[in-house]
């Protein structure tokens, strides 16, 4: 077990302090823009498609539940259907998994795409190529794009109608801080008075 000398700040305290600093640096106007865009999506009766890979795929599944149950927004993520996802990877390749799933879902300008990603996808570097392909399809179909992303936001931020960028203030912890605070931001969104329609369980019991 690692020991620390007296007076040394513990890693736990350091990490939480970093989290607070990053939260303080988030542009809340970006969050409001995403909230307004999602409210407009619900008003027009569109569907919300949420995509992410790795830990962000788990976030996408959780967020689908929250947007459907709390905000009354029809929401889906392709990673919830492991059979179709793996069939597409096997038969067509990883890069087109999301785009072809969205094509099969008849993605349109009436819908919206929400991206969770540490880097936002980078076409030039070939990072998160399946996210980039989905973004390209969305732009072709005039589907509004939103994102909660880290670093400089990558392709997502470049193409989005609105994107929340988690500032990369601490180079050693960009991934955990971005993914952790992505969950904070989407929970903010589903709790936002402009989006929330149903009280969450524990709050409803008070």
ABEGO torsion letter per residue (X at the ends): XBBBBBGBBBAAAAAAAAAAAAAAABBAAAAAAAAAAAAAAAAAGBBBBBBBBEAAAAAAAAAAAAAAAAAGBBBBBAAABAAAAAAAAAAAEAAAAAAAAAAAAGBBAABBBBBBBAAGEBAAAGBGAAAAAAAAAAAAAGBBBBBBBBEAGEAAAAABABBBBBBBABAAAAAAAAAAAAAAAAAAAAABAAABABBBAAAAAX
